[in-house]
Amino acid sequence: MLKYCDHLHGKWYFSEVRAIFSRRYLLQNNAIEIFLASRTSIMFAFPDQMTVKKVIKALPRVGVGIKYGIPQTRRASMMSARQLMRNSNMTQKWQRREISNFEYLMFLNTIAGRTYNDLNQYPVFPWVLTNYDSKDLDLSQPSNYRDLSKPIGALNPSRRAYFEDRYATWEHESIPPFHYGTHYSTAAFVFNWLIRVEPFTTMFLSLQGGKFDYPNRIFSSISLSWKNCQRDTSDVKELIPEFFFLPEMFVNSNRYRLGLNEEGKPIADVELPPWASSPEEFVRINRMALESEFVSCQLHQWIDLIFGYKQKGPEALRATNCFYYLTYEGSVDLDAIQDKVMREAIENQIRNFGQTPSQLLMEPHPPRSSAMHLSPMMFSTIPDDVCMTMKFLSNSPVVHISANTYPQLPNPSVVTVTMHQQFAVNKWNSAYAAVAQSPSYADTPQNQASNLPLSMDAVLSINNNSNAQNQMQRRHLGDNFSQNLKIRFNCFVTTVDSKFLIACGFWDNSFRVFSTETAKIVQIIFGHYGVVTCLSRSECNITSDCYIASGSADCTVLLWHWNARTQTIVGEGEVPTPRATLTGHEQPVSSVVISAELGLVVSGSYGGPVLVHTTFGDLLRSLDPPNSFISPENIAMSREGVIVVNYEKGNIAAFTINGKRLRHESHNDNLQCLLLSRDGEYLMTGGDKGIVEVWRTFNLALLYAFPACDSSVRSLALSHDQKFLLAGLALGSIVVFHIDFNRWHHEFQQRY
């Protein structure tokens, strides 16, 4: 089915295939894109659509993956963009604010055929800000935002008039009239934005015969690019996703000689707006703007223009949104063109003029619900900081908490483990609603226990029973732990459904999988040559596989595969074997975190470096600590790729995924545990002073301190809805705090 091409070969395992999408190549429906577990994808262009169907029939039945709420069938892989849009649940999720604007735009781009594997169909994102010149940027000022109901070419009234005049006066017998001769997304524009980043630099040079473009055409200033999009009649380009997550695109770190600008100065890094002191800050503020209320309430209008009912036809004409005819799907049937020269000419035109995404909707896209509409409680009285306290009889320090509180679970619960290896599966009350103590509420007598979010494990709350000893055995992990290891929060992980608890620190260099129902050992995993000192689990949903990473006194980190179906750690054969061995440490590993989504493992060793590996085991980099920050003890990593490291005592440093240090602080507490919010914006820490504190991650600014607890804080966890923060204390109790990240969010602050 595939033509043989010299020097082009690859091997991909069927077991690694996670999603298959039908794709277009040169506006013809003759391609597929295969997404793999390794977070890469490959695109194949075939001779015709019949071949595409045959190939999809021969490949695993994975559909378009598990993210979009579409059954995993081969039919799903053959669905058109419009069918995918109709059958997915993502629009409702976006409306309910369960996913961000960024995630929703990536979803629309993906199903509309935009892909990183074809630069002519690169994902499209909107310009959202208009102010790139002032020293300060006020994100609560509507005038700083672009009007998303108009295409980029129609924002400036005089330029809009020019384009409308061109359309009205166009006369050509074979080419239909259009407003714009250039597109908002072409391969040339992608190269221009990403010219400083490999592999785009090399690709651009090979396209240009080994030379960079004229200096005045190279992307050199964000402000200038925005101005050109407002006044130049041949420039109507929108942005690419990297503007919202990749600060490296603005830095000429490879020191390419890009030429001299009009003033005779060499072009190096991209000139940022005065309100951004660094590329990281520009990306952060641009992303905040994308997620703002102003953009949320009009983004559906931009979607109408790019992916929806204003993309073509009379509505596009009314919105000044018509492009050259060869940019649209269905405008030409290449197979019907017999003349070879003619066909090649048209293919080249399609390649260079840009391609409009597949049309997803024929009717207006629904708007997003407002934050106020979705959670009016957000603007009512704030409940007390401390929601409840729960005390275990053992008085042993609570060194680990896992909050498995998804409401979809049959038994939402919070698993705790104490220093003396006793664990508990405490029931979580999903129906609990935080109620501020108003007089009317105080007057209504109510069963207090039923209105608490957490209730103790029934097995442990049985008192003075002759059977109590037997019951305790059902919650004990045994006595085989090494005496040399300090038992900490990262010695344990649980599965999402709380059915299994994985523990390390055993004297025989194993780590073990326990059933939480009976405390029986389900699996003993050998692989290390020293005591296993720490564990981590990758993020996963209720039914999916995940990675388990184990760090050891033997200075290595091993990566294991947890199979959700068999509910065990699996290997190539009968015996569990590690997926990868990560080396580079010279001292025992003190902490490890893993993200399957980012494909990264970050680990630290006593007195040693913090290393970043891929999940294949390749060492990428070492994170450079500030002076006098010596021994990494705790590490956290967000989905967005911010890494926070707690060195000895209260020393904290924040890094980007690519190793740039953002900020470091020395805190006056000996920190025992740390945790990041889901989006990585906020950091929570607890330590010997018994105070749980909230920080803003990017600048490590302390935002809030919860009331002091009666003893040192040993472990922290967040409930799934991020409304409750749980702290495990040294005197054997759990404190549940009410937490609301909106109170530190720039848009909602004035409402508190």
Secondary structure, DSSP 4 states (H G I P E B T S, - for coil): -PPP-TT------GGGEEEEEEEEETTEEEEEEEEETTS-EEEEE-SSHHHHHHHHHHS-S-TT-STTS----HHHHH--HHHHHHH-SHHHHHHTTSS-HHHHHHHHHHHTT--TT-GGG---B---B---SSSS--TT-GGGB--TTS-GGGSSHHHHHHHHHHHHH---SSS---SBSS-S--HHHHHHHTTTSTTHHHHHHHHTTT-PPPGGGS--BHHHHHHHHHH-TT----B-GGGGT-GGGG--TT-----B-TTSPBP-SPBPPTT-SSHHHHHHHHHHHHTSHHHHTTHHHHHHHHTSTTSSSHHHHHTT--B-GGGSTTS--GGG---HHHHHHHHHHHHHH--PPPP--SSPPPPPPPHHHH-GGGGSPPPPSEEEEEE-TT---EEEEEEE--TTSSS-EEEEEETTSBEEEEEE-TT-------HHHHHS---TGGGSSEE--TTTS--S-TTHHHHHHTTB--S-B-TTS---GGGEEE-TTSSEEEE--BTTS-EEEEETTT--EEEEE---SS-EEEEEE----TT--EEEEEEETTS-EEEEEEETTTTEEE-SSSS---SEEE---SS-EEEEEEETTTTEEEEEETTS-EEEEETTS-EEEEE-PPTT-----EEEE-TT--EEEE-STTEEEEE-TTS-EEEEEE-SS-EEEEEE-TTSSEEEEEETT---EEEETTTTEEEEEPPPPSS-EEEEEE-TTS-EEEEEETTSEEEEEE--GGGGSTTTGGG-
